[in-house]
Amino acid sequence: MLRTLAALCVVTSTVAQAQQPRLIAVSNEVSRDVVLLDAVTGRIVATIPVRDRPRGIHASRDGKRIYVALSDDKPQTATGRDRIAVIDVARKRTVADIPAGTDPEQFALAPNERTLYASNEDAGTAAVVDLRTRRPRATLVVGIEPEGVGVSPDGRWVYVTSETSNSVSVIDTRRDSVVANFLVDLRPRAVTWAPDGSRAYVTNEISGSLSVIDGHTHSLLGNVTIDGGVGKPVGVALSPDGRTIYVANGGSGRVAIVDAATLRETGFIIVGRRPWNLALSHDGRWLYTANGLSNSVSVADLSTNRVVKTFPAGQRPWGLALLY
């Protein structure tokens, strides 16, 4: 009996620890590096130079690799420096470069991590990249100045937001083709999906709003004003149960808290200056923001909706990813 209880305690402890990130990876636009932070102490574990401008960043599920979108300083020019860099976490260095079209800004990984979808901001296209061959297999025309990319939980649909055309393009992943486009509010930035795929949410920077999308019909359900309409929302994330939406407002230095059922703003969290993107821990307890003007990462405890830690994170943090 005692052995059974002891084994149960070990399993429970392991699951709890697995829900908390061990590292935070931060892309820094000005210092042009990716910084790895200890998620508990904030200690800088490594600073990995990437030479070009890093923005979108994601980690593999197993925490062994970091993917980061890099753009050079020559838009619409095929210099070979626009790419998705692959960083080996254990070796703390870049081990591969993946072509993904010119000027990749945001991207998303398919749930099976076999395909990567990247927005090409200067070209008005989206690249579909096979991660097994590490080569693009399709280049699709989307809106003007595409930005955010979000894959549905079942991997069937990809939404690409476009800042200048104020539109969202819908990619059918079975056909690698754009099958629909629809309008949202002004200057759409990031996009995320509800866990059940029934809805998607798009932040609109200029309108100061959040667009709510029907994930089945790919149509706009409505727009919700965020942070009084002046916060300049960019990053967006959902709680694991899909009941709460968190929106990073770069203009106000706050993260808005929105009830997904009522679509009403219920509160906010004061973080650093120019919070651009954010992430939630697997257990929904901790929220992390990349603060571009504070050069920091804020860590908020969502049981109190207060920042409990602030970590230095390089020059002009743009995005972050959590590693487990």
N, C-alpha and C positions, 0 to 999 in steps of 0.2 A: 504493500500500500504506500509506504513512504517513498519507494523508488518510483512508483507511478506519479505521485504528487511532485516529486523532484523533477521528473522528466517533463511533466506538464508545465512547471514553472520555467524550465529552460526554453521550451517551445514558445510559451507566451512572451518571455523576455526577448527572444530572437525576433518574433513577429513585430513587437513594439519598436525594437531598434531598427528593423528594416524600414519602418514607416518614416523614420527621421533621416534626413540627408546627412551624409558624412562630409560632403564637399559642396561648395557653391562655385560654379564657374561663371566668370563675369567677362563680357566682351567690352573693351575700352576703345572708343573711337579715336581719341587724341593720342594716347600713349601707344596705340596700335599693338595691343597685346591681349592675351587671355590670362586672367589671374585666377588661381585656385585658392579658395579660402576654406579653412577648417570651419565647418558649419556651426560648431559649438563655441569655439574660442575666437573665431575671426582671424586667426593667425594666417598669414600668407604662406601657403605651402609651396607655391611655385608661381613664377611669372614667365609666361611663354610668349615670346615675340612672334608676330605674324606678318610683319612688314607692311601690309596693306590695311585698309579701313575695315575693322570687324563690326558686324551688327548682329544679324540673327544668329542664335546659338541654341543648340539642343544637345542632349546627352543620350547615349544608348541606354536601353532599359537595364542592362547589366552594369552600367556605370564604368565601363572600360574605355569608352571612346566619347570624345566630344566633337561635334560637327559645328563649324562656325563659317558664316558667309563673309567673304572678303571681296572688297571692290577697290580698284586702283583709282587714280586721280584723273583718268582719261575716259570720260563717258562715251559710250557707243564706239569704242575702239577695242578690237580684239587683240589685246596685248598678251593674253594668256595669264594675266595676274588676277583676273576675276575668277573666283573659284569657291568651292566649299573645301575648307581645310579639315583634315581628320587628325585629331590629337589623341595620342595614346596616353591615357591618364597615368599608368604605372611608370612609363618612361618620361613623361612630362615634356613631350615634344611632338611636333607635327610629323606624321609618318606617311601622309598621302595627300594629294590634291585632286579634287574631283571637278571637272568642268561642268558648269551649270548655267551657261549663257552669260551675257554681259551684265554687269552691275547687279548681282544678286543681293537682295536686302533681307527679306524674310524667306523662310522655308519651313517645311514640315515633313516629318517622317511618316510613312504609312505604318499602321499598327504592327505589321509583320516585319518592319524595318528593312524591307527589300527594295523600296522605292522612296525617292526623295522628290518633293515638289518645291520648286524655287520660283520666286517672282523676279523678273528682270526689269527693274524700275525704268531704265532708260529706253528700253526697246519695246515696251508694251506687250511683253510675252511672258509665258510661264514655261519653265523647263521641267520635263519629266525625266528623272535620272534613275537608271537601274543601278542599285548599289552593289549588285553582284559583279557586274562588268565595270562599274564606275564610269559609265558613259551615258550621255543623254540619249533617250530613245524617241523623244518627241519634243517639239517646240510649238507651243500653242499661242495663238493671238488672244489676248484678253483685253482689259481696258487700258486707259492712259495712266502711266505711272503706277503700275501694280505694286502693292506693298504687302499686306497681310496674307497669310496662307494658313488654312485650317483643314484638316482631314477628318471626316466623320468617324465615329468610333468603330464602325464596321468596315472602314476603309473604302467604301463605295464612292463617296463624293468628296471633292476638294473644292473649297471656296477660295477665290482669290479676290481681294479687295483692290480697287484702283482709285488713287487719290484724286486725280484730276477729272476723270469721267464720273466720279461719285457712283461707282457701280460695283457689283459683285458678279464674277464669272463662275459658272458651275462646270467643273470637270467631271466627266464620267470616267472613272478609273478603269472600267472594263474595256473601254474603247479608246482611252487616251485622247479624248476630244472634248471641246467645249460644247455643252448642250443647251445652255441657257445663260442669260444675263439679266440682271434686274437692278434698279436704282435704289440707293439708300440715301442717307443724309450727306452733308458736305464733308469731304475729305475723310473717307473711311480709312482706318489704319489696321487694327488687329482684328482677328476673328477667332472665336472658340466655339466648340460644340457642347451641348448638354450630353451627359453620359449615356443617355438612351437614344441620342440622335434625333430627337423630336424637334429640337430647336437649335439655332445657332445665334450667336450674338456678335455684333460688329460695332466697334467704337468709331465715332465720327468726331475728329478733332475740332474742326471749325464750327460745326453745329453744336458742339458740346453735348452730344447725345449718344445713346446706345440704340442701335437698330436690332429688332427682334425678328428672326427669320424662321419660317416654317421649314423644317429640315426635310419634309416629305414632298412638299409642292415647290420648294425653292422660291418662295415668295415672301415679300415683306409683310409682316403682321403689324408693325408700328414702330415708332421712335419714342424713346424715353429720355427726357432731359436729365443730365447728370451734372452734379456739382454746380447747380444754378446756371448751367449752360456756358460757363466761362472757364472751366477747369482744364480744357484741352485734353480730353481723354485719349489715351493711346493703348496701353496694355490692358488685357482683360483675362480673368481666370474664374473658374467655377469651383465651388466646394465639391468634394468627392461625391456627395449625395445630390448635387445639382440644384440645391435649394437656394444657394446664395451666390451672387455675382460680385466680383471685386474688380473695380475699374481704377487704373492708375491715371491720375490727372496731372500731366506734366506742368500745367500752368499754375496750379494752386498748391502743389506740394502735398496733396492728400490722395488717399485711396477711398473711393466711394463704396459703400456697402449697399447692395440692392437685393431685395427679396424677389426671387425668381417667380414666385406664384403671383404676387400682386404687382410686380414691376414698379415698386416704390422704393425710393432711397431711404434706408433706415438709419444711416449713420455714416461716419467717416473715420479714417485713421490718419493722423498727421505723421508724415514720414519726412524724407529729405527733400531737397530742392530738385525739381525736374525729374520726378519719378517717371521713367519712360516705359519700363516693362516690369512684370512681376511674375511670381511663381508661388504655388502652394505646396506644402508638404503632403505626402500621401495620406496622412491621417487627418488633414484639414486643420491642424492645430496652429501651424506657423505660416506666416506670409512674408515674402521677401521682395524688396523692391530695389531696382537699379536706379540710383539717383545721380543724374548726369551732371548737375551743377554743384552738388555736395561732394562728388567723387567718393560715394559711399554706397553701401548696401544697408538698408534698414531691415530689421527683423521684428515683426509684430506678433504678439501672442493673441490669437483670435478668440481666446476665452475672455479676454479683457478689452480687445481691440485697441491695444496700446503698443507702441514700439518699446522693446525691452533691451535691444542691442543695436549698435551701429558700428559697422566695420569699414575701414578704409579699403578702397577697391580699385585704385588706378585712376587714370585721367579720362573723364567723360564716360562713365559706364552707360552702356546702351541696353544690353540685355543680360539675362542670367539663366542658368540651367542648374538643376539640382541633381547630384549624383548620390546613388545609394550603394 
